[in-house]
């Protein structure tokens, strides 16, 4: 079985400060990892993914994430937060070679960027 | 805009009724996925179709069924509806069922069962 934990229901950060949204995962093999963002009354938007290779992945809107295999983590980061980054963020995992294409999502973290 | 369309946006119906949710994938995408998002369960994978065939099943109730048509649009049928079925239902698509492909989500259908 595969699972994702997002330990913080909510993260508050001041505009211009760096932000981190935490994600840890559990799979029995190697993972594919994804971050999505959901704005109010909208569908999920893909931000970035880790497949293989460089542990630091860069994505849309200035976001990046660092894959850490030893800590089974894939934290989302941005150097300088914008008010428009306020949204719900989801981490998702899929096991490599499982033959299953479903994504397992975390519960989500609500990010609030304070002006 | 992801290119995935879903209709209707909102649906209000009574317990015991049956509804059909429709999804059109991005142009060229062959795989369609259905997810249910509720406050208590979070985002749950329901079912996946690839080029008309069922590929994977998740936490889908027996009262729910889906299909993908030759033009690649998909429908999710929910029957004998219960209050607990009230949720946001998302459709997503990807080019093929490859494990490393990201999925692109539609805007969702909000179902309210009264």
Interface residues (C-beta under 8 A of the other chain):
Chain A: X32 X34 X36 X41 X42 X43 X44 X45 X46 X49 X51 X90 X94 X95 X96 X97 X98 X100 X101 X102 X103 X104 X105 X106 X107 X108
Chain B: X2 X4 X31 X33 X42 X43 X45 X48 X55 X56 X58 X90 X92 X94 X97 X98 X99 X100 X102 X103 X104 X105 X106 X107 X108
